[in-house]
Each structure stands twice: as C-alpha cells, then as structure tokens.
Amino acid sequence: MNKPSFAVAFLLAALTTGMRTGATPTPPTRSSRHVTKTIVASELKVPTGFSASIVAEDLGSARHIAISKTGDIYVKLAKLKDGKGIYRLRDTDKDGVIDERVGFGDYPGTGIYLKNGYLYTSSNSSVFRYKLDENGEVINPDQPEKLVSGLIVKERDQSKSIAVDNQDNIYVNVASDNDACREAGTGKGMMPCPILDSAAAIWQFKANKPNQTYADGVRYARGLKNVVGLDWNPVSNSLFVMQHGRGQFHDFYPQYYTAKQSAELPAETMYEVHKGDDAGWPYVYYDQIQKKKILAPEYGGDGKKTGGEKTIDPAVAFPAHMGPNGLLFYTGTAFPAKYRNGAFIAFHSQSAELHKGYLVAFVPFKNGKPSGNWEIFADNFAGTDLVKPTGPVQHRPCGLAQGPDGSLYVTDDMNGTLFKIAYKGASMSPKKAASAPKAK
C-alpha cells in the first residue's frame, strides 16, 4: 500500500513542481446569462500544456456535479436558487459558453451521480433518481423516484454524498455530528461510541428499489467520520472514499498536543473500502507525520500510542484540515497517460502545515491502486496568498466531473463558479516535456 512521504520541505517543493499559469487571457464572451472568461496568469495555476477557463458563474452553492454523454451538466446545490436545488447547464451553440440553465428539484443537497441511464441525486435526508432519455436529459424532472428516505440529519456535516457501482447498488455517506464522539463538555470519549449504529459510515442501498429506509440498507463500511468525496473505481471495481479528519486535540489534552500539532493533525485520508471494513473513527486516527494509526486521546492515547490493528489502512494520506470534498477517477484519454485511471481530489479548505489549500490534487494509480506521491494539479482557486492573504478567499473547489471530451470540470460552492480544465499540449514540445522536473 502506497504511503507518500510527508516531510514538509519535500512537500512544499513537490507541490509546485511543473506548475504554470493558465491560458493566455482572451477577451470575455458575454452570453445571455453571464460572462465567461479565461483564467488569467494571476489566478488559476495548472500544469504545463493545460488551460483553464470559467464556463459558468453565479450558480449558487454548487456542490457535486455530473455530466451526460452529450455534454449536459447537472449541478447539485446545497441551498436552493430560485426555488431549485439542481440545475441543468447546456452550451446550445457549442461555443464553450453555457447559455442555457434549467432548474428542477425543490430540495437542497450535495450528492449527484450519473449511471446506466439514470441521474441519482440526494437531499440531506433522502436519495432520488431520474430517468434520462437517449440524449441524457431528465425525462420527468418534477417526478423523481424516491429510493431512500429517513437518513439522519444533524446540525453539522449533513451532506449525503453518493456513488453507484456496476451491480445496481448505491452508496451513501452518513456523517457523524460529533467530531470525536466525546461526552458533551468533556474530553472523554463515549465507549462504545453510540453514533456508529446509525452514522459515521457508508450505507449501501439498492439503486433500483423505491421507498427504502435504514432497515433496507447495509452498513457497508464504518468508522468514517465524514465522507463528502467518494467514487467507484472501475479498474479495481471497488469504492474509494475521502474522509474529513477530526480536530481539537489540544483543548482537553494540552499535555499531549500543542496548538500547532492540533492544527496539523490528523491526516485527511483516502480509503478503499469493502463490505465490513472499519476505518477506525473515533478510536484511532492516522498521523501522516509518524505514518501510523494512533490511539485517540479520548480513548487512552497520548499522541504516540498506536492502535487500530483490525482497522484498514489509508490508501493515501494528506495534510490535515484540507477538506476533501470531491473525488473522481479519470477514465478519459484526452489528458496525458500519467493521469489515466488516476484520482483527482477537490480540496475545500487549507492546510496550516503547508499554507496550501483550495486546490485540486492528483494521485496516480496503477492496476486500481495508488502508485505514486500525490501532487497539486490545479492551484490558487483561493485567489489570494494563503501565507499573507491579500484579500478574501474567492473560490472553494467542491465537485469534480469528466466531460465527454475528457476535460475536467470543477465546481465552487462559495461563489457558484464552474471551471473547465482542458489539455492542449501544444505549448510544450516532446523534448521540453521529457526534460521537465518531476516530483519525487
């Protein structure tokens, strides 16, 4: 199992390797609804040979995204916009500008997924599906089929992210509303953690059976505090998930953790999960600096004691508190070979350890498994220096999707911007590409 090196000096060097600014600015084109523009040099940074553009703006709180084979873009909103929670975007004249927006669905949420002629979506308590026609358009947008209802909704981490496999199963995240399963107002952990009975897990339901409840589902994998990004890996034929790590070590345990350590731990983790797996929350966490599973202080840990011998190991570990909100396995051929079947991750926040964040990362895969160190693919969505900010954060990457032409689309749930990243390749000759420095 691949375990990247996490020395800070190495990371800071590796994260910036091979990056360049986006395409040369071109005059903006006005559509009937908004202005579309090319990212300028001071904004988004992508690898050499790639270009980035904004294809839609003012979408609202755009979360996850799905794109049909004909190029229709479906965006799920965390908050209703003009009374709608889903928008279908279309470029009717094929000029690269979204010029048609159609809203439907009267519920907010995060999850959206296309599979086998259906559009699957979620609210914070239910899962729905819509039949698509041969052109990839929803047939009855006002009459979705309700697949699952009654999912737990608490005050925090409400989103029900979804993925669908090849056997008509749908996977739904149900997050914990308690960061470390502590007793209220104390640093004492509840033992056993009662939340694990109904949350902090991935539930499996049938993707073709209406009116299911918890009783009809299977707790597929447990010990996952909150998974917002997940995707089915077609090569390994398995589910991969991105866990948001816990926080607040030093408030009740200053004898074991400094404020700095609390800000830098634990890792954000990618897991490959199978039925019956336990990722360890709340009893253990993964320390990306020690590269070990550590017993949580609420359950007798001191920052050094290891634990979780029966829990699964992360496939990849990332710096703390970066907020992995989107996961996508790239199946196209438009990008260079190194990206094929690899994983893109949208990070929604930033690392205090690295002063990096609001970015899209990439993990190379081979034969369905991580095969190298993670790297930054697209950076500076924040639009400001994260070490010495010159202004507020501008964009927070959230959802990821692959277009029919192999381009990568990225949503922003702060200002409702939709980005497109395409590969041109002409700006780097084969000789120059061969000699370009690479992250180790």
ROVEX-524915 format. One record per residue (C-alpha): residue number from 0; residue in one letter; z, y, x. Coordinates in nm, 2 decimals. Layout:
BEGIN
<NUM A <Z Y X>>;
...
//
This chain:
BEGIN
<0 M <0.00 0.00 0.00>>;
<1 N <-0.11 0.33 0.15>>;
<2 K <0.17 0.57 0.24>>;
<3 P <0.04 0.91 0.37>>;
<4 S <0.22 1.10 0.64>>;
<5 F <0.42 1.39 0.51>>;
<6 A <0.52 1.59 0.82>>;
<7 V <0.49 1.95 0.72>>;
<8 A <0.30 2.06 1.02>>;
<9 F <0.04 1.79 0.97>>;
<10 L <0.00 1.86 0.60>>;
<11 L <-0.05 2.24 0.65>>;
<12 A <-0.32 2.17 0.89>>;
<13 A <-0.48 1.89 0.69>>;
<14 L <-0.48 2.06 0.36>>;
<15 T <-0.70 2.34 0.48>>;
<16 T <-0.95 2.12 0.67>>;
<17 G <-1.31 2.16 0.56>>;
<18 M <-1.24 2.42 0.30>>;
<19 R <-1.47 2.71 0.23>>;
<20 T <-1.51 2.96 -0.04>>;
<21 G <-1.73 2.90 -0.34>>;
<22 A <-2.08 3.00 -0.40>>;
<23 T <-2.22 3.34 -0.32>>;
<24 P <-2.15 3.58 -0.62>>;
<25 T <-2.42 3.63 -0.87>>;
<26 P <-2.43 3.89 -1.15>>;
<27 P <-2.24 3.77 -1.45>>;
<28 T <-2.43 3.65 -1.76>>;
<29 R <-2.30 3.76 -2.10>>;
<30 S <-2.30 3.51 -2.38>>;
<31 S <-2.23 3.58 -2.74>>;
<32 R <-1.86 3.50 -2.69>>;
<33 H <-1.76 3.57 -2.33>>;
<34 V <-1.86 3.65 -1.98>>;
<35 T <-1.94 3.36 -1.74>>;
<36 K <-1.93 3.43 -1.36>>;
<37 T <-1.95 3.26 -1.03>>;
<38 I <-1.63 3.23 -0.83>>;
<39 V <-1.62 3.49 -0.55>>;
<40 A <-1.51 3.45 -0.19>>;
<41 S <-1.16 3.58 -0.26>>;
<42 E <-1.09 3.33 -0.54>>;
<43 L <-1.15 2.95 -0.56>>;
<44 K <-1.20 2.76 -0.24>>;
<45 V <-1.39 2.43 -0.24>>;
<46 P <-1.53 2.20 0.04>>;
<47 T <-1.85 2.29 0.22>>;
<48 G <-2.15 2.20 0.01>>;
<49 F <-1.98 2.26 -0.33>>;
<50 S <-2.00 2.55 -0.56>>;
<51 A <-1.75 2.66 -0.83>>;
<52 S <-1.81 2.86 -1.15>>;
<53 I <-1.63 2.97 -1.46>>;
<54 V <-1.81 2.83 -1.77>>;
<55 A <-1.57 2.95 -2.04>>;
<56 E <-1.28 3.18 -2.08>>;
<57 D <-1.02 3.27 -2.34>>;
<58 L <-0.99 2.92 -2.47>>;
<59 G <-0.61 2.94 -2.52>>;
<60 S <-0.37 2.69 -2.37>>;
<61 A <-0.64 2.44 -2.26>>;
<62 R <-0.48 2.11 -2.16>>;
<63 H <-0.67 1.79 -2.13>>;
<64 I <-1.05 1.76 -2.16>>;
<65 A <-1.32 1.51 -2.24>>;
<66 I <-1.70 1.54 -2.21>>;
<67 S <-1.96 1.33 -2.40>>;
<68 K <-2.27 1.18 -2.25>>;
<69 T <-2.47 1.47 -2.40>>;
<70 G <-2.25 1.73 -2.24>>;
<71 D <-2.04 1.83 -2.53>>;
<72 I <-1.70 1.94 -2.40>>;
<73 Y <-1.38 1.87 -2.60>>;
<74 V <-1.07 2.06 -2.51>>;
<75 K <-0.72 1.99 -2.64>>;
<76 L <-0.49 2.29 -2.69>>;
<77 A <-0.11 2.30 -2.65>>;
<78 K <-0.10 2.58 -2.90>>;
<79 L <-0.32 2.64 -3.20>>;
<80 K <-0.60 2.90 -3.15>>;
<81 D <-0.73 3.04 -3.48>>;
<82 G <-0.55 2.75 -3.65>>;
<83 K <-0.73 2.48 -3.45>>;
<84 G <-0.60 2.25 -3.18>>;
<85 I <-0.93 2.11 -3.05>>;
<86 Y <-1.25 2.29 -2.95>>;
<87 R <-1.59 2.15 -2.90>>;
<88 L <-1.78 2.36 -2.65>>;
<89 R <-2.16 2.35 -2.61>>;
<90 D <-2.43 2.51 -2.40>>;
<91 T <-2.71 2.52 -2.65>>;
<92 D <-2.98 2.67 -2.44>>;
<93 K <-2.88 2.48 -2.12>>;
<94 D <-2.84 2.79 -1.91>>;
<95 G <-2.50 2.70 -1.77>>;
<96 V <-2.32 2.92 -2.02>>;
<97 I <-2.10 2.79 -2.31>>;
<98 D <-2.24 2.98 -2.61>>;
<99 E <-2.10 2.77 -2.90>>;
<100 R <-1.74 2.70 -2.98>>;
<101 V <-1.64 2.49 -3.29>>;
<102 G <-1.27 2.43 -3.36>>;
<103 F <-1.11 2.15 -3.56>>;
<104 G <-0.78 1.96 -3.58>>;
<105 D <-0.48 2.15 -3.71>>;
<106 Y <-0.23 2.01 -3.46>>;
<107 P <-0.14 2.12 -3.10>>;
<108 G <-0.10 1.87 -2.82>>;
<109 T <-0.23 1.76 -2.48>>;
<110 G <-0.40 1.42 -2.49>>;
<111 I <-0.77 1.37 -2.54>>;
<112 Y <-0.99 1.08 -2.43>>;
<113 L <-1.35 0.95 -2.50>>;
<114 K <-1.41 0.58 -2.51>>;
<115 N <-1.66 0.35 -2.68>>;
<116 G <-1.79 0.59 -2.94>>;
<117 Y <-1.45 0.75 -3.03>>;
<118 L <-1.27 1.06 -2.94>>;
<119 Y <-0.90 0.99 -2.91>>;
<120 T <-0.65 1.28 -2.94>>;
<121 S <-0.28 1.33 -2.96>>;
<122 S <-0.03 1.58 -3.11>>;
<123 N <0.32 1.58 -2.97>>;
<124 S <0.42 1.30 -3.22>>;
<125 S <0.11 1.12 -3.32>>;
<126 V <-0.22 0.97 -3.19>>;
<127 F <-0.56 1.01 -3.37>>;
<128 R <-0.92 0.91 -3.33>>;
<129 Y <-1.25 1.05 -3.45>>;
<130 K <-1.58 0.85 -3.48>>;
<131 L <-1.87 1.00 -3.28>>;
<132 D <-2.24 0.99 -3.37>>;
<133 E <-2.51 0.88 -3.13>>;
<134 N <-2.52 1.23 -2.98>>;
<135 G <-2.15 1.23 -2.90>>;
<136 E <-2.05 1.47 -3.18>>;
<137 V <-1.75 1.41 -3.41>>;
<138 I <-1.87 1.29 -3.75>>;
<139 N <-1.57 1.39 -3.97>>;
<140 P <-1.37 1.65 -3.78>>;
<141 D <-1.14 1.72 -4.08>>;
<142 Q <-1.06 1.35 -4.14>>;
<143 P <-0.92 1.18 -3.83>>;
<144 E <-0.78 0.83 -3.84>>;
<145 K <-0.41 0.83 -3.76>>;
<146 L <-0.34 0.55 -3.52>>;
<147 V <0.02 0.61 -3.42>>;
<148 S <0.30 0.83 -3.58>>;
<149 G <0.67 0.89 -3.53>>;
<150 L <0.67 0.94 -3.15>>;
<151 I <0.98 1.11 -3.02>>;
<152 V <0.96 1.49 -2.98>>;
<153 K <1.25 1.67 -2.80>>;
<154 E <1.29 2.02 -2.67>>;
<155 R <1.12 1.96 -2.33>>;
<156 D <0.83 1.76 -2.20>>;
<157 Q <0.68 1.70 -2.54>>;
<158 S <0.32 1.61 -2.45>>;
<159 K <0.18 1.27 -2.53>>;
<160 S <-0.09 1.21 -2.28>>;
<161 I <-0.33 0.92 -2.34>>;
<162 A <-0.57 0.68 -2.18>>;
<163 V <-0.77 0.39 -2.32>>;
<164 D <-0.86 0.06 -2.15>>;
<165 N <-1.15 -0.18 -2.19>>;
<166 Q <-0.97 -0.41 -2.44>>;
<167 D <-0.90 -0.16 -2.72>>;
<168 N <-0.56 -0.06 -2.60>>;
<169 I <-0.43 0.29 -2.59>>;
<170 Y <-0.16 0.41 -2.35>>;
<171 V <0.08 0.69 -2.45>>;
<172 N <0.33 0.88 -2.24>>;
<173 V <0.67 0.94 -2.40>>;
<174 A <0.87 1.15 -2.16>>;
<175 S <1.25 1.19 -2.11>>;
<176 D <1.40 1.52 -2.22>>;
<177 N <1.69 1.47 -1.97>>;
<178 D <1.60 1.53 -1.61>>;
<179 A <1.83 1.27 -1.46>>;
<180 C <1.99 1.10 -1.76>>;
<181 R <2.31 1.29 -1.70>>;
<182 E <2.60 1.33 -1.93>>;
<183 A <2.59 1.69 -2.06>>;
<184 G <2.75 1.95 -1.84>>;
<185 T <2.83 1.69 -1.56>>;
<186 G <2.67 1.53 -1.26>>;
<187 K <2.75 1.18 -1.40>>;
<188 G <2.47 0.95 -1.49>>;
<189 M <2.47 0.75 -1.81>>;
<190 M <2.48 0.38 -1.74>>;
<191 P <2.28 0.22 -1.86>>;
<192 C <2.05 0.51 -1.94>>;
<193 P <2.00 0.51 -2.32>>;
<194 I <1.68 0.71 -2.30>>;
<195 L <1.49 0.41 -2.16>>;
<196 D <1.50 0.24 -2.50>>;
<197 S <1.26 0.49 -2.66>>;
<198 A <1.13 0.73 -2.38>>;
<199 A <1.06 0.77 -2.01>>;
<200 A <0.79 0.51 -2.04>>;
<201 I <0.43 0.44 -2.12>>;
<202 W <0.38 0.27 -2.46>>;
<203 Q <0.08 0.05 -2.54>>;
<204 F <-0.07 0.05 -2.89>>;
<205 K <-0.40 -0.08 -3.03>>;
<206 A <-0.68 0.17 -3.02>>;
<207 N <-0.84 0.04 -3.34>>;
<208 K <-0.54 -0.01 -3.57>>;
<209 P <-0.43 0.26 -3.80>>;
<210 N <-0.07 0.36 -3.90>>;
<211 Q <0.12 0.21 -3.61>>;
<212 T <0.48 0.30 -3.52>>;
<213 Y <0.71 0.23 -3.23>>;
<214 A <0.77 -0.11 -3.37>>;
<215 D <0.40 -0.20 -3.34>>;
<216 G <0.38 -0.08 -2.98>>;
<217 V <0.48 -0.24 -2.65>>;
<218 R <0.68 -0.06 -2.38>>;
<219 Y <0.42 -0.12 -2.11>>;
<220 A <0.59 0.04 -1.81>>;
<221 R <0.93 0.20 -1.79>>;
<222 G <1.13 0.43 -1.55>>;
<223 L <0.87 0.71 -1.56>>;
<224 K <1.04 1.04 -1.63>>;
<225 N <0.73 1.23 -1.74>>;
<226 V <0.37 1.14 -1.71>>;
<227 V <0.12 1.41 -1.80>>;
<228 G <-0.18 1.29 -1.59>>;
<229 L <-0.30 0.93 -1.64>>;
<230 D <-0.63 0.75 -1.63>>;
<231 W <-0.77 0.40 -1.65>>;
<232 N <-0.92 0.29 -1.31>>;
<233 P <-1.25 0.10 -1.39>>;
<234 V <-1.26 -0.06 -1.04>>;
<235 S <-0.91 -0.21 -1.04>>;
<236 N <-0.91 -0.24 -1.42>>;
<237 S <-0.56 -0.10 -1.43>>;
<238 L <-0.37 0.21 -1.54>>;
<239 F <-0.27 0.48 -1.29>>;
<240 V <-0.02 0.75 -1.38>>;
<241 M <0.12 1.06 -1.22>>;
<242 Q <0.49 1.11 -1.25>>;
<243 H <0.67 1.45 -1.25>>;
<244 G <0.97 1.41 -1.03>>;
<245 R <1.32 1.51 -1.13>>;
<246 G <1.51 1.82 -0.98>>;
<247 Q <1.85 1.97 -0.94>>;
<248 F <2.02 1.77 -0.66>>;
<249 H <2.24 2.03 -0.51>>;
<250 D <2.41 2.17 -0.83>>;
<251 F <2.66 1.89 -0.86>>;
<252 Y <2.60 1.73 -0.52>>;
<253 P <2.61 2.01 -0.25>>;
<254 Q <2.79 1.76 -0.02>>;
<255 Y <2.46 1.56 0.00>>;
<256 Y <2.18 1.81 -0.06>>;
<257 T <2.12 2.17 0.04>>;
<258 A <1.93 2.40 -0.19>>;
<259 K <1.63 2.36 0.04>>;
<260 Q <1.64 1.99 0.01>>;
<261 S <1.67 2.01 -0.36>>;
<262 A <1.36 2.23 -0.37>>;
<263 E <1.17 1.98 -0.15>>;
<264 L <1.27 1.65 -0.32>>;
<265 P <1.18 1.42 -0.47>>;
<266 A <0.81 1.33 -0.44>>;
<267 E <0.56 1.37 -0.72>>;
<268 T <0.43 1.01 -0.74>>;
<269 M <0.12 0.82 -0.83>>;
<270 Y <0.18 0.47 -0.96>>;
<271 E <-0.05 0.18 -1.05>>;
<272 V <0.13 0.02 -1.35>>;
<273 H <0.11 -0.31 -1.52>>;
<274 K <0.29 -0.46 -1.82>>;
<275 G <0.66 -0.49 -1.75>>;
<276 D <0.67 -0.26 -1.44>>;
<277 D <0.97 -0.04 -1.37>>;
<278 A <0.92 0.28 -1.16>>;
<279 G <1.29 0.33 -1.12>>;
<280 W <1.38 0.65 -1.30>>;
<281 P <1.66 0.76 -1.34>>;
<282 Y <1.84 0.53 -1.10>>;
<283 V <1.61 0.58 -0.79>>;
<284 Y <1.36 0.84 -0.67>>;
<285 Y <1.11 0.84 -0.39>>;
<286 D <1.18 1.05 -0.09>>;
<287 Q <0.85 1.15 0.07>>;
<288 I <1.01 1.26 0.39>>;
<289 Q <1.21 0.95 0.46>>;
<290 K <0.93 0.74 0.29>>;
<291 K <1.19 0.54 0.10>>;
<292 K <1.32 0.48 -0.25>>;
<293 I <1.66 0.65 -0.26>>;
<294 L <1.95 0.58 -0.50>>;
<295 A <2.01 0.88 -0.72>>;
<296 P <2.34 1.07 -0.67>>;
<297 E <2.43 1.02 -1.04>>;
<298 Y <2.44 0.65 -0.97>>;
<299 G <2.62 0.64 -0.64>>;
<300 G <2.36 0.77 -0.40>>;
<301 D <2.42 1.01 -0.12>>;
<302 G <2.07 1.11 -0.02>>;
<303 K <2.04 0.82 0.22>>;
<304 K <2.13 0.50 0.04>>;
<305 T <1.82 0.31 -0.06>>;
<306 G <1.78 0.13 -0.39>>;
<307 G <1.54 0.00 -0.65>>;
<308 E <1.45 -0.32 -0.48>>;
<309 K <1.30 -0.45 -0.81>>;
<310 T <1.11 -0.13 -0.89>>;
<311 I <0.75 -0.07 -0.80>>;
<312 D <0.65 0.15 -0.50>>;
<313 P <0.43 0.46 -0.54>>;
<314 A <0.07 0.42 -0.46>>;
<315 V <0.07 0.78 -0.32>>;
<316 A <0.35 1.04 -0.28>>;
<317 F <0.30 1.41 -0.29>>;
<318 P <0.53 1.71 -0.22>>;
<319 A <0.79 1.79 -0.48>>;
<320 H <0.76 2.01 -0.79>>;
<321 M <0.38 2.05 -0.78>>;
<322 G <0.34 1.93 -1.14>>;
<323 P <0.06 1.67 -1.15>>;
<324 N <-0.09 1.73 -1.50>>;
<325 G <-0.44 1.57 -1.47>>;
<326 L <-0.58 1.25 -1.32>>;
<327 L <-0.94 1.15 -1.31>>;
<328 F <-1.12 0.86 -1.14>>;
<329 Y <-1.46 0.99 -1.03>>;
<330 T <-1.74 0.74 -1.13>>;
<331 G <-2.04 0.97 -1.06>>;
<332 T <-2.29 0.97 -0.78>>;
<333 A <-2.35 1.35 -0.76>>;
<334 F <-2.07 1.40 -0.51>>;
<335 P <-2.08 1.27 -0.15>>;
<336 A <-2.00 0.90 -0.11>>;
<337 K <-1.64 0.96 0.00>>;
<338 Y <-1.55 1.08 -0.35>>;
<339 R <-1.69 0.79 -0.54>>;
<340 N <-1.43 0.59 -0.73>>;
<341 G <-1.16 0.82 -0.58>>;
<342 A <-0.89 1.01 -0.77>>;
<343 F <-0.88 1.38 -0.85>>;
<344 I <-0.54 1.52 -0.94>>;
<345 A <-0.48 1.86 -1.10>>;
<346 F <-0.15 2.02 -0.99>>;
<347 H <0.00 2.27 -1.23>>;
<348 S <0.27 2.42 -1.01>>;
<349 Q <0.36 2.46 -0.64>>;
<350 S <0.55 2.31 -0.35>>;
<351 A <0.83 2.51 -0.20>>;
<352 E <0.80 2.29 0.11>>;
<353 L <0.43 2.38 0.17>>;
<354 H <0.39 2.71 -0.02>>;
<355 K <0.09 2.54 -0.17>>;
<356 G <0.00 2.47 -0.53>>;
<357 Y <-0.21 2.54 -0.84>>;
<358 L <-0.48 2.32 -0.69>>;
<359 V <-0.69 2.01 -0.74>>;
<360 A <-0.63 1.73 -0.48>>;
<361 F <-0.83 1.42 -0.40>>;
<362 V <-0.72 1.07 -0.29>>;
<363 P <-0.99 0.84 -0.15>>;
<364 F <-0.99 0.49 -0.30>>;
<365 K <-1.15 0.16 -0.18>>;
<366 N <-1.16 -0.15 -0.39>>;
<367 G <-0.94 0.01 -0.65>>;
<368 K <-0.66 0.11 -0.41>>;
<369 P <-0.58 0.43 -0.22>>;
<370 S <-0.75 0.42 0.12>>;
<371 G <-0.65 0.74 0.30>>;
<372 N <-0.44 1.05 0.30>>;
<373 W <-0.46 1.29 0.01>>;
<374 E <-0.63 1.63 0.07>>;
<375 I <-0.68 1.95 -0.12>>;
<376 F <-1.02 1.96 -0.29>>;
<377 A <-1.01 2.29 -0.47>>;
<378 D <-0.76 2.56 -0.39>>;
<379 N <-0.64 2.91 -0.49>>;
<380 F <-0.66 2.88 -0.86>>;
<381 A <-0.34 3.10 -0.84>>;
<382 G <-0.55 3.39 -0.71>>;
<383 T <-0.26 3.51 -0.51>>;
<384 D <-0.08 3.44 -0.18>>;
<385 L <0.19 3.19 -0.26>>;
<386 V <0.39 3.28 0.06>>;
<387 K <0.38 3.66 0.00>>;
<388 P <0.25 3.70 -0.36>>;
<389 T <0.02 4.00 -0.41>>;
<390 G <0.03 3.96 -0.79>>;
<391 P <0.10 3.70 -1.07>>;
<392 V <-0.05 3.35 -1.07>>;
<393 Q <-0.39 3.36 -1.25>>;
<394 H <-0.46 3.00 -1.34>>;
<395 R <-0.28 2.67 -1.36>>;
<396 P <-0.50 2.36 -1.34>>;
<397 C <-0.42 2.11 -1.60>>;
<398 G <-0.70 1.88 -1.73>>;
<399 L <-1.00 1.71 -1.55>>;
<400 A <-1.32 1.57 -1.67>>;
<401 Q <-1.65 1.45 -1.53>>;
<402 G <-1.97 1.59 -1.67>>;
<403 P <-2.29 1.39 -1.74>>;
<404 D <-2.44 1.55 -1.42>>;
<405 G <-2.15 1.43 -1.21>>;
<406 S <-1.98 1.78 -1.19>>;
<407 L <-1.61 1.82 -1.21>>;
<408 Y <-1.45 2.03 -1.49>>;
<409 V <-1.10 2.18 -1.46>>;
<410 T <-0.90 2.34 -1.74>>;
<411 D <-0.65 2.62 -1.70>>;
<412 D <-0.37 2.63 -1.96>>;
<413 M <-0.24 2.97 -1.86>>;
<414 N <-0.54 3.19 -1.94>>;
<415 G <-0.77 2.94 -2.10>>;
<416 T <-1.04 2.93 -1.83>>;
<417 L <-1.27 2.63 -1.78>>;
<418 F <-1.40 2.58 -1.43>>;
<419 K <-1.70 2.37 -1.31>>;
<420 I <-1.73 2.24 -0.96>>;
<421 A <-2.07 2.11 -0.86>>;
<422 Y <-2.22 1.97 -0.53>>;
<423 K <-2.53 2.13 -0.39>>;
<424 G <-2.52 2.00 -0.04>>;
<425 A <-2.79 2.23 0.09>>;
<426 S <-2.55 2.47 0.26>>;
<427 M <-2.45 2.20 0.52>>;
<428 S <-2.71 2.02 0.73>>;
<429 P <-2.65 1.65 0.81>>;
<430 K <-2.59 1.74 1.17>>;
<431 K <-2.33 2.00 1.08>>;
<432 A <-2.17 1.77 0.83>>;
<433 A <-2.13 1.49 1.08>>;
<434 S <-1.95 1.73 1.33>>;
<435 A <-1.72 1.89 1.07>>;
<436 P <-1.35 1.83 1.13>>;
<437 K <-1.17 1.59 0.90>>;
<438 A <-0.81 1.54 0.80>>;
<439 K <-0.64 1.25 0.97>>;
//
